Amino acid sequence: MWPMLSALACVALLLLIIVLIVATRGRQRVFNLECLRPPAPLVTDQIQRDLRLKRGFRADRVPSSLDAVVVGSGIGGLAAAAILSKAGKKVLVLEQHDQAGGCTHTFSNKGFEFDVGIHYLGQLHENSLLKVILDQLTEGQLQFTRLEQHFDTLVLGQPNQQDQRREYHLHAGKTDMAASLKRQFPGEEEAIDEFFRLMKLSARRVPLLASLKMMPYWLVGFLVRSGLLYGISSVFRLATSSHSEIMSGLTKNKDLQALSAYLFYGVPPKDSSFLINALLLHHYKRGAYYPLGGASEFAFHMVPVIQKTGGAVLVRAPVHSILVNQQGAACGVCVRRGELEVEIHAPVIISNAGIFNTFQKLLPLQIQNKTEVQSLLGMVRHGMGSFLVFVGLDGTKEELDIVSTNYWMYKHNDLDKLMEQYSSLSREEVLGNIPMMFITFPSAKDPTTNTRHPGKSCMTLLTMARYEWFEEWEHTTLGRRGPRYEDLKGSMAQELLDWALDLFPQLRDKVVCVQAATPLTNSHYLAAPRGEMYGAEHNLGRFSPETVARTRSQTPVNGLYLTGQDVFCNGMAGALHGALLCASAVLNQVLYIDLLALKKHLKYQTNQKQA
């Protein structure tokens, strides 16, 4: 009987897809090849860049007759605005920081340029869906350089104990990644093959999980309650299965288990979805990439697309509240600067401020207290905060002997125990007990660095950090948090730097400047409520069918939509898919169908050229 019911469920899902395709017919053409043009020379003049990325808010700069207002200029906000602009809409993007870009913005210190969130990207090979999307949103202007085939190194072991330290290399390539791991883990070939089979299945079937965000709630509920959903595809079980549970069934090798979940985001493997960890690793299977000219190129090339239809991107524009009319629908926003308040009205409001800021800060209290809103918030939790150290180095990458490969450091291979112990530490116990770190050299990835910043290199160190360790100072202002805060921040930064210099001793005398960022820094610059860089926590509950379906772009408030990481998943690619889902909802048009058709056409063109 169950096979028959599963078949019926598959038929129902297929019919739904057909209905969506039919519903899309006759809709406007948003994406096309005509918008693409040859890449223009890199703009390095800071005045020209600031005119685009740092255009300040003034009431007289607000366009009239807006179709939509977007709160927040991270990738989720800019991409949603750019897509709507390509559909002919006039969109205003408002950013509370002094430059557009969110986690893609860069900053300078003593002549060094640092990126804050774009460390490397995958799935950008020719005619990939992600590449097609970004080309459309930047009219072909955003260019990438491919990094070395050996893109990541996992280091397990205590600092200063080189004889006990183990290193494992991750190599890009359709077959090279698995082959490389088999060479490094002899005897684990069967486990690696099964892991890669599940990884491939996850990547191919994740659209089914995303489709839950476009189905009626009643249909999702029926599929879940009847058990039919799990008969459609095993991807739904992978999404709700503990990573540790699946990996312990594949191998007893603790180092291999650690490697399968080395890309940390604040959740131990036992509490995280196997699906999300598999997707993160699969993301780099076809190569790792970095934006030519640095991370700020994302915003620099999306802003003109928004401006083309009369829209604008304005910074230093903190949105204090979302306006709601008497019918309970969103109808505008209020920007507050000091005592000045400016109301801006539009029929569509899109929030890239995150699910917690949107529903706990920006909306009126009577909306916040609605049962539907409280139910939605009860499904998600705040993600863990992050701690970053930005290090300026004297010398070129050749002089310093640094490469584009990233390093992921763990003091031992039991990541569940390691992360559980770390997150349970009190503030007084943190120093001397940071167990994990990410090391990256952005300047070694970008060939334009030596032209733009000759003789200078930079290193970024990152670890996770609990907001509670810094919560005592949450009501203080940036730069005036007091000596105890500065001591804690400085000591944590020095601990990470010493660990990094243990791995790269040639850099000891080359450090020119060190600047650290705590969860409070993230709260200030990114408006992240508890210093999280990856939005709502990516735990197992986040990927249950019910939560996936509920955390969609449409909200309980008519006219209000969500975009970004909280709609789909973490990272630039996750935020971008959140924007596509959001724009699809606003336009009532499944944009993925258009993109897949365009992708197929581009692939055909490529094959014809090669024939």
C-alpha positions as CSV (number, residue, x, y, z in Angstrom):
1,M,0.0,0.0,0.0
2,W,2.8,2.5,0.9
3,P,4.5,2.2,-2.5
4,M,1.1,3.1,-4.1
5,L,0.6,6.1,-1.8
6,S,4.2,7.3,-2.4
7,A,3.5,7.1,-6.1
8,L,0.4,9.1,-5.7
9,A,2.3,11.7,-3.7
10,C,4.9,11.9,-6.5
11,V,2.1,12.4,-9.0
12,A,0.6,15.2,-6.8
13,L,4.0,16.9,-6.6
14,L,4.4,16.6,-10.3
15,L,1.0,18.1,-10.9
16,L,1.8,21.0,-8.6
17,I,5.0,21.7,-10.6
18,I,3.0,21.6,-13.8
19,V,0.5,24.0,-12.4
20,L,3.3,26.4,-11.4
21,I,4.8,26.2,-14.9
22,V,1.4,26.9,-16.5
23,A,0.8,29.7,-14.0
24,T,4.1,31.2,-15.1
25,R,3.2,31.4,-18.8
26,G,2.4,34.8,-20.0
27,R,4.3,36.5,-17.2
28,Q,7.0,39.1,-17.8
29,R,10.4,38.1,-19.0
30,V,12.8,39.0,-16.2
31,F,16.0,37.4,-17.3
32,N,17.6,37.6,-20.7
33,L,21.0,37.4,-22.4
34,E,20.6,40.9,-23.9
35,C,21.5,42.5,-20.6
36,L,24.9,40.9,-20.5
37,R,27.9,43.1,-21.7
38,P,31.7,42.6,-21.7
39,P,33.2,43.3,-18.2
40,A,34.3,46.9,-17.8
41,P,37.7,47.7,-16.3
42,L,37.9,47.4,-12.5
43,V,37.0,50.7,-10.8
44,T,39.7,51.4,-8.2
45,D,39.1,55.2,-7.7
46,Q,37.7,55.4,-4.2
47,I,35.6,58.5,-4.8
48,Q,33.8,56.8,-7.7
49,R,33.2,53.7,-5.6
50,D,31.9,55.7,-2.6
51,L,29.5,57.6,-4.9
52,R,27.8,54.3,-5.6
53,L,28.3,52.4,-2.3
54,K,28.1,55.2,0.2
55,R,25.3,57.4,-1.1
56,G,23.8,58.8,2.1
57,F,20.1,59.0,3.0
58,R,18.2,62.3,2.5
59,A,14.5,62.7,2.2
60,D,14.9,64.4,-1.3
61,R,16.8,61.4,-2.5
62,V,13.9,59.0,-2.0
63,P,12.3,58.2,-5.4
64,S,8.7,58.9,-5.8
65,S,6.0,56.3,-6.6
66,L,8.0,53.4,-5.3
67,D,6.9,49.8,-6.0
68,A,8.9,48.3,-3.1
69,V,11.2,49.2,-0.2
70,V,13.9,46.8,0.9
71,V,15.3,47.0,4.5
72,G,18.9,46.0,4.5
73,S,21.5,45.9,1.7
74,G,23.1,42.5,2.2
75,I,23.0,40.0,-0.7
76,G,19.5,39.0,0.1
77,G,18.3,42.6,0.0
78,L,20.3,43.7,-3.0
79,A,19.5,40.6,-5.1
80,A,15.8,40.9,-4.4
81,A,15.8,44.6,-5.3
82,A,17.8,43.9,-8.5
83,I,15.5,41.1,-9.6
84,L,12.4,43.3,-9.1
85,S,14.2,46.1,-10.9
86,K,14.8,43.8,-13.9
87,A,11.0,43.3,-13.8
88,G,10.5,47.0,-14.2
89,K,9.9,47.8,-10.6
90,K,11.1,51.0,-8.8
91,V,12.8,49.8,-5.6
92,L,14.5,51.7,-2.7
93,V,17.0,49.8,-0.6
94,L,17.7,51.3,2.8
95,E,20.9,50.4,4.8
96,Q,21.7,51.4,8.4
97,H,25.5,51.1,7.9
98,D,27.6,53.7,6.1
99,Q,28.1,51.5,3.0
100,A,26.0,49.0,1.1
101,G,26.7,45.3,0.9
102,G,26.1,43.8,4.3
103,C,28.5,40.8,4.8
104,T,30.0,41.6,1.4
105,H,31.2,45.0,2.4
106,T,34.9,45.7,2.9
107,F,36.8,48.1,5.1
108,S,40.3,49.6,5.2
109,N,42.7,50.0,8.0
110,K,46.2,51.5,7.6
111,G,46.1,50.9,3.9
112,F,44.9,47.3,4.2
113,E,41.6,46.1,2.7
114,F,39.6,43.5,4.6
115,D,36.5,41.6,3.6
116,V,34.1,40.6,6.4
117,G,32.0,37.8,5.0
118,I,33.0,36.6,1.5
119,H,35.9,34.3,2.0
120,Y,35.4,32.0,-1.0
121,L,32.6,30.7,-3.1
122,G,31.7,27.6,-5.1
123,Q,29.4,26.5,-7.9
124,L,30.6,29.2,-10.2
125,H,31.8,27.1,-13.0
126,E,30.6,27.9,-16.6
127,N,26.8,27.9,-17.0
128,S,26.2,26.9,-13.3
129,L,22.9,28.1,-11.9
130,L,24.7,30.4,-9.4
131,K,26.9,31.9,-12.2
132,V,23.9,32.5,-14.4
133,I,22.0,34.2,-11.6
134,L,24.9,36.5,-10.6
135,D,25.6,37.4,-14.3
136,Q,21.9,38.5,-14.6
137,L,22.0,40.6,-11.4
138,T,25.3,42.3,-12.4
139,E,24.8,42.4,-16.2
140,G,27.9,40.2,-16.5
141,Q,30.2,42.6,-14.6
142,L,31.0,40.6,-11.6
143,Q,34.1,38.5,-12.3
144,F,35.7,35.7,-10.4
145,T,39.1,34.0,-10.2
146,R,39.3,30.3,-9.6
147,L,41.5,29.3,-6.6
148,E,44.0,26.5,-6.4
149,Q,42.6,23.0,-6.7
150,H,43.7,22.4,-3.1
151,F,41.3,24.9,-1.7
152,D,41.0,23.8,2.0
153,T,43.2,22.2,4.6
154,L,41.8,20.6,7.8
155,V,44.3,20.7,10.7
156,L,43.6,18.5,13.7
157,G,45.7,18.7,16.9
158,Q,46.9,21.0,19.6
159,P,49.0,24.1,18.8
160,N,52.8,23.7,19.4
161,Q,52.5,19.9,19.1
162,Q,53.6,19.4,15.5
163,D,54.4,15.7,15.9
164,Q,50.7,15.0,16.8
165,R,49.2,17.4,14.2
166,R,47.3,15.8,11.3
167,E,46.6,17.7,8.1
168,Y,44.0,16.7,5.4
169,H,43.7,18.4,2.1
170,L,40.5,19.1,0.2
171,H,40.8,19.1,-3.6
172,A,38.2,20.4,-6.1
173,G,37.2,18.3,-9.0
174,K,34.2,16.1,-10.0
175,T,36.2,13.0,-9.2
176,D,39.3,14.5,-7.6
177,M,37.7,15.4,-4.3
178,A,36.7,11.8,-3.5
179,A,39.9,10.3,-5.0
180,S,42.1,12.6,-2.8
181,L,40.2,11.6,0.3
182,K,40.6,7.9,-0.5
183,R,44.4,8.4,-0.7
184,Q,44.4,10.2,2.6
185,F,42.1,7.6,4.3
186,P,43.2,4.2,3.1
187,G,40.6,1.5,4.0
188,E,37.8,4.0,4.1
189,E,37.0,3.8,0.4
190,E,33.5,2.3,0.9
191,A,32.5,5.0,3.5
192,I,33.8,7.8,1.3
193,D,31.9,6.4,-1.7
194,E,28.6,6.3,0.3
195,F,29.2,9.8,1.7
196,F,29.7,11.2,-1.8
197,R,26.6,9.3,-3.0
198,L,24.5,10.9,-0.3
199,M,26.1,14.3,-1.0
200,K,25.2,14.0,-4.7
201,L,21.7,13.0,-3.8
202,S,21.4,16.0,-1.4
203,A,22.5,18.4,-4.1
204,R,20.2,17.0,-6.8
205,R,17.1,16.8,-4.6
206,V,17.4,19.9,-2.4
207,P,15.0,21.7,-4.8
208,L,12.3,19.4,-3.5
209,L,12.9,20.7,0.0
210,A,12.8,24.3,-1.3
211,S,9.5,23.6,-3.1
212,L,7.9,23.3,0.3
213,K,8.2,27.0,0.6
214,M,6.0,27.4,-2.5
215,M,3.3,24.8,-1.6
216,P,0.1,25.7,0.3
217,Y,0.5,25.0,4.0
218,W,-2.4,22.5,4.0
219,L,-0.6,20.4,1.3
220,V,2.6,20.3,3.3
221,G,0.7,19.4,6.4
222,F,-1.0,16.6,4.6
223,L,2.2,15.2,3.1
224,V,3.9,15.3,6.5
225,R,1.0,13.8,8.6
226,S,0.4,11.0,6.1
227,G,4.1,10.1,5.8
228,L,3.9,10.5,2.0
229,L,6.5,13.2,2.0
230,Y,9.3,10.8,3.0
231,G,8.2,8.5,0.2
232,I,8.7,11.2,-2.4
233,S,12.5,11.4,-1.8
234,S,15.0,10.5,0.9
235,V,16.2,14.1,0.8
236,F,13.6,14.9,3.5
237,R,15.0,12.3,5.8
238,L,18.6,13.5,5.2
239,A,17.4,17.0,6.1
240,T,16.1,15.9,9.4
241,S,18.9,13.4,10.2
242,S,21.7,14.2,12.6
243,H,25.0,14.5,10.7
244,S,26.9,12.6,13.5
245,E,24.3,9.8,13.4
246,I,24.7,9.2,9.7
247,M,28.5,9.5,9.7
248,S,28.9,7.2,12.6
249,G,27.0,4.6,10.6
250,L,29.4,5.1,7.7
251,T,32.8,5.1,9.5
252,K,34.4,4.8,12.9
253,N,37.3,7.0,11.8
254,K,37.0,10.1,13.9
255,D,39.2,12.2,11.6
256,L,37.0,11.3,8.6
257,Q,33.9,12.1,10.6
258,A,35.4,15.5,11.5
259,L,36.4,16.2,7.9
260,S,32.8,15.6,6.8
261,A,31.6,18.5,9.0
262,Y,34.7,20.8,9.1
263,L,32.9,23.9,7.8
264,F,31.7,25.3,11.1
265,Y,28.7,27.6,11.6
266,G,28.0,27.3,15.3
267,V,26.1,24.0,15.5
268,P,27.8,20.7,16.5
269,P,27.4,17.9,14.0
270,K,25.1,15.9,16.3
271,D,22.6,18.8,16.3
272,S,23.0,19.8,12.6
273,S,21.4,18.5,9.5
274,F,23.4,16.0,7.4
275,L,21.9,17.7,4.4
276,I,23.3,21.2,5.1
277,N,26.8,19.8,5.8
278,A,26.7,17.7,2.6
279,L,25.6,20.7,0.6
280,L,28.3,22.9,2.1
281,L,31.0,20.5,1.0
282,H,29.4,19.8,-2.4
283,H,29.3,23.6,-3.0
284,Y,33.1,23.5,-3.6
285,K,33.3,20.2,-5.5
286,R,33.6,21.9,-8.9
287,G,36.1,24.5,-7.6
288,A,36.5,27.5,-5.2
289,Y,36.3,31.1,-6.4
290,Y,36.9,34.6,-5.2
291,P,35.5,37.9,-6.7
292,L,38.0,39.9,-8.7
293,G,38.5,43.3,-7.0
294,G,37.2,42.0,-3.6
295,A,33.9,41.3,-1.9
296,S,32.5,44.8,-2.4
297,E,32.2,44.1,-6.1
298,F,28.9,42.4,-5.4
299,A,27.2,45.5,-4.3
300,F,29.1,47.8,-6.6
301,H,27.6,46.0,-9.7
302,M,24.1,45.3,-8.3
303,V,23.4,49.0,-7.4
304,P,23.3,50.2,-11.0
305,V,20.8,47.5,-11.9
306,I,18.5,48.9,-9.2
307,Q,19.1,52.5,-10.3
308,K,18.2,51.7,-14.0
309,T,14.5,51.7,-13.3
310,G,14.5,54.8,-11.0
311,G,15.4,53.0,-7.8
312,A,18.1,53.9,-5.3
313,V,20.3,52.4,-2.6
314,L,20.8,54.8,0.4
315,V,23.0,54.2,3.4
316,R,23.0,55.7,6.9
317,A,19.2,55.0,6.7
318,P,18.3,53.1,9.9
319,V,14.7,51.8,9.5
320,H,13.0,52.3,12.9
321,S,9.8,50.6,12.1
322,I,7.6,49.0,9.4
323,L,4.4,50.9,8.9
324,V,1.1,49.0,9.0
325,N,-2.3,50.3,7.8
326,Q,-5.7,49.9,9.4
327,Q,-6.2,46.6,7.5
328,G,-3.0,45.2,9.1
329,A,-1.0,45.3,5.9
330,A,2.5,46.6,5.5
331,C,2.5,50.0,3.7
332,G,5.8,51.6,4.3
333,V,8.8,52.2,6.7
334,C,9.9,54.9,9.0
335,V,13.6,56.0,8.9
336,R,14.8,57.6,12.1
337,R,18.0,59.6,12.3
338,G,18.3,61.4,15.6
339,E,15.1,63.3,16.1
340,L,14.3,63.3,12.3
341,E,11.7,60.8,11.2
342,V,10.9,60.2,7.5
343,E,8.0,57.9,6.4
344,I,8.4,56.2,3.1
345,H,5.4,54.4,1.6
346,A,5.2,51.5,-0.9
347,P,2.8,48.6,-1.5
348,V,5.6,46.0,-0.9
349,I,8.0,45.9,2.0
350,I,10.9,43.4,1.9
351,S,12.9,42.8,5.0
352,N,16.5,41.6,4.8
353,A,17.0,42.4,8.4
354,G,16.4,38.8,9.6
355,I,13.4,37.1,11.0
356,F,14.1,38.3,14.6
357,N,14.6,41.9,13.8
358,T,11.6,42.0,11.5
359,F,9.1,40.4,13.9
360,Q,10.5,41.5,17.3
361,K,11.7,45.1,16.6
362,L,10.3,46.6,13.4
363,L,6.6,45.7,13.5
364,P,4.0,47.2,15.8
365,L,3.5,45.4,19.1
366,Q,0.0,44.2,18.2
367,I,1.5,42.5,15.1
368,Q,4.3,41.0,17.1
369,N,1.9,39.4,19.5
370,K,-0.2,37.7,16.8
371,T,-0.4,33.9,17.2
372,E,0.9,33.3,13.7
373,V,4.0,35.5,14.4
374,Q,4.7,34.0,17.7
375,S,4.3,30.5,16.3
376,L,6.8,31.3,13.5
377,L,9.4,32.7,15.9
378,G,9.0,29.6,18.1
379,M,10.3,27.5,15.3
380,V,13.7,29.1,15.1
381,R,16.5,30.2,17.4
382,H,19.3,32.8,17.3
383,G,22.5,31.6,15.7
384,M,25.8,31.7,17.5
385,G,27.9,34.8,17.2
386,S,31.3,35.1,15.6
387,F,34.6,36.6,16.5
388,L,37.0,37.8,13.8
389,V,40.6,39.1,13.7
390,F,41.8,41.1,10.8
391,V,45.6,41.1,10.4
392,G,47.6,43.4,8.1
393,L,50.9,41.9,6.8
394,D,53.9,43.6,5.3
395,G,54.7,42.0,2.0
396,T,53.3,40.4,-1.1
397,K,52.0,36.8,-1.1
398,E,55.2,35.7,-2.8
399,E,57.4,37.4,-0.2
400,L,55.3,36.0,2.6
401,D,54.9,32.5,1.1
402,I,51.1,32.5,1.6
403,V,48.6,30.9,-0.8
404,S,44.8,31.0,-1.5
405,T,44.2,27.7,0.5
406,N,42.1,28.1,3.6
407,Y,42.9,26.4,6.9
408,W,40.3,25.0,9.3
409,M,41.8,24.3,12.7
410,Y,40.5,22.1,15.5
411,K,42.3,21.0,18.6
412,H,40.9,17.5,18.4
413,N,38.7,15.4,16.2
414,D,35.6,15.0,18.4
415,L,33.7,18.0,17.0
416,D,30.6,17.3,19.0
417,K,32.4,17.3,22.3
418,L,34.6,20.2,21.3
419,M,31.8,22.5,20.3
420,E,29.5,21.5,23.2
421,Q,32.3,22.2,25.7
422,Y,33.2,25.5,24.0
423,S,29.6,26.8,23.9
424,S,29.1,25.9,27.6
425,L,32.1,28.0,28.8
426,S,31.5,31.1,30.9
427,R,33.3,34.3,29.9
428,E,35.9,33.8,32.5
429,E,36.8,30.3,31.0
430,V,37.1,31.3,27.4
431,L,40.7,32.5,27.3
432,G,43.1,29.7,26.6
433,N,40.2,27.4,25.5
434,I,39.3,28.5,22.0
435,P,39.2,25.1,20.2
436,M,38.6,26.0,16.6
437,M,39.6,28.6,14.0
438,F,39.4,29.4,10.3
439,I,42.4,31.1,8.6
440,T,42.1,32.7,5.2
441,F,44.3,35.1,3.1
442,P,42.0,37.2,1.0
443,S,44.9,39.1,-0.6
444,A,46.4,35.8,-1.9
445,K,43.1,35.0,-3.7
446,D,42.6,38.2,-5.6
447,P,45.1,38.9,-8.4
448,T,44.2,42.6,-8.3
449,T,45.4,43.0,-4.7
450,N,49.0,43.9,-5.6
451,T,47.8,46.6,-8.0
452,R,45.3,48.1,-5.6
453,H,47.4,47.6,-2.4
454,P,51.0,47.1,-3.5
455,G,53.2,45.4,-1.0
456,K,50.4,44.6,1.4
457,S,48.7,41.3,2.3
458,C,46.0,40.5,4.8
459,M,44.9,37.5,6.9
460,T,41.5,36.9,8.5
461,L,40.9,34.6,11.5
462,L,37.5,33.5,12.5
463,T,35.9,31.5,15.3
464,M,32.5,31.2,16.9
465,A,31.7,33.2,20.0
466,R,28.7,33.4,22.4
467,Y,26.9,36.7,22.6
468,E,26.6,36.2,26.3
469,W,30.3,36.6,26.8
470,F,30.0,40.2,25.7
471,E,26.4,40.9,26.7
472,E,27.5,43.1,29.6
473,W,28.5,45.8,27.2
474,E,25.6,45.6,24.7
475,H,24.3,49.1,25.7
476,T,27.7,50.8,25.3
477,T,28.8,52.4,22.0
478,L,31.4,51.3,19.5
479,G,34.9,52.4,20.6
480,R,33.7,53.3,24.1
481,R,33.0,49.9,25.7
482,G,35.6,50.2,28.4
483,P,39.0,48.6,29.3
484,R,37.5,45.2,30.5
485,Y,35.8,44.7,27.1
486,E,39.0,45.7,25.2
487,D,41.1,43.4,27.4
488,L,38.8,40.4,26.6
489,K,38.7,41.2,22.9
490,G,42.4,41.8,22.7
491,S,43.2,38.6,24.6
492,M,41.0,36.5,22.4
493,A,42.5,38.1,19.3
494,Q,46.0,37.4,20.5
495,E,45.2,33.8,21.3
496,L,43.9,33.2,17.7
497,L,46.9,35.1,16.2
498,D,49.4,33.1,18.2
499,W,47.7,29.9,17.0
500,A,47.9,31.1,13.4
501,L,51.5,32.1,13.7
502,D,52.3,28.6,15.0
503,L,51.2,27.3,11.6
504,F,52.8,30.2,9.7
505,P,55.9,31.2,11.7
506,Q,57.3,33.2,8.7
507,L,54.7,35.9,9.4
508,R,55.7,36.6,13.0
509,D,57.7,39.8,12.1
510,K,55.4,40.9,9.3
511,V,52.3,41.9,11.4
512,V,51.5,45.5,10.9
513,C,48.1,45.9,12.4
514,V,45.5,43.7,14.2
515,Q,41.8,44.6,14.5
516,A,39.2,42.3,16.2
517,A,35.4,42.1,15.9
518,T,33.2,40.6,18.5
519,P,29.5,39.7,18.3
520,L,28.8,43.3,19.5
521,T,30.8,44.6,16.5
522,N,28.6,42.4,14.2
523,S,25.5,43.8,16.0
524,H,26.7,47.4,15.3
525,Y,27.7,47.0,11.6
526,L,25.3,44.2,10.5
527,A,22.4,44.9,12.8
528,A,22.7,41.2,13.8
529,P,20.6,40.9,17.0
530,R,23.1,38.6,18.8
531,G,26.1,39.0,16.6
532,E,25.3,36.1,14.3
533,M,26.6,36.2,10.8
534,Y,24.6,33.2,9.5
535,G,21.1,34.3,10.6
536,A,18.8,31.9,12.5
537,E,20.5,28.8,13.9
538,H,21.0,26.0,11.4
539,N,20.0,23.2,13.8
540,L,18.0,20.1,13.0
541,G,14.7,21.8,13.7
542,R,15.4,24.4,11.1
543,F,15.2,21.8,8.4
544,S,12.1,19.9,9.4
545,P,9.5,20.1,6.7
546,E,7.1,22.2,8.9
547,T,9.8,24.8,9.6
548,V,11.1,24.8,6.0
549,A,7.5,25.5,4.8
550,R,6.8,28.2,7.4
551,T,10.1,30.1,7.0
552,R,9.1,31.3,3.6
553,S,9.2,34.8,2.0
554,Q,5.5,35.4,2.5
555,T,4.7,36.5,6.1
556,P,1.5,36.7,8.3
557,V,1.5,40.4,7.4
558,N,0.1,41.2,4.0
559,G,2.6,43.2,1.8
560,L,5.6,42.2,4.0
561,Y,8.1,39.7,2.6
562,L,11.3,38.2,3.9
563,T,14.5,37.7,2.0
564,G,18.1,36.4,2.7
565,Q,19.6,33.7,4.8
566,D,16.6,33.1,7.0
567,V,14.4,32.2,4.0
568,F,16.7,29.5,2.7
569,C,20.1,28.8,4.4
570,N,23.4,30.4,5.3
571,G,26.1,31.9,3.1
572,M,26.0,34.1,0.0
573,A,24.4,31.3,-2.1
574,G,21.8,30.7,0.6
575,A,21.0,34.4,0.8
576,L,20.8,34.6,-3.0
577,H,18.3,31.8,-3.2
578,G,16.3,33.5,-0.4
579,A,16.1,36.6,-2.7
580,L,14.9,34.4,-5.6
581,L,12.2,32.9,-3.5
582,C,11.2,36.4,-2.3
583,A,11.1,37.9,-5.8
584,S,9.1,34.9,-7.0
585,A,6.5,35.5,-4.3
586,V,6.3,39.3,-5.0
587,L,6.0,38.8,-8.8
588,N,3.8,35.7,-8.4
589,Q,6.1,34.0,-10.9
590,V,8.4,31.0,-10.3
591,L,11.7,32.6,-11.4
592,Y,13.6,29.3,-11.2
593,I,11.8,28.1,-14.3
594,D,13.1,31.1,-16.3
595,L,16.6,30.7,-14.9
596,L,16.8,27.0,-15.7
597,A,15.6,27.7,-19.2
598,L,18.3,30.3,-19.6
599,K,20.9,27.9,-18.1
600,K,19.9,25.2,-20.6
601,H,20.1,27.7,-23.5
602,L,23.6,28.8,-22.4
603,K,24.8,25.2,-22.1
604,Y,23.5,24.5,-25.6
605,Q,25.4,27.5,-27.0
606,T,28.5,26.3,-25.3
607,N,28.2,22.9,-26.8
608,Q,27.6,24.3,-30.2
609,K,30.8,26.4,-30.0
610,Q,32.8,23.3,-28.9
611,A,31.3,21.1,-31.6
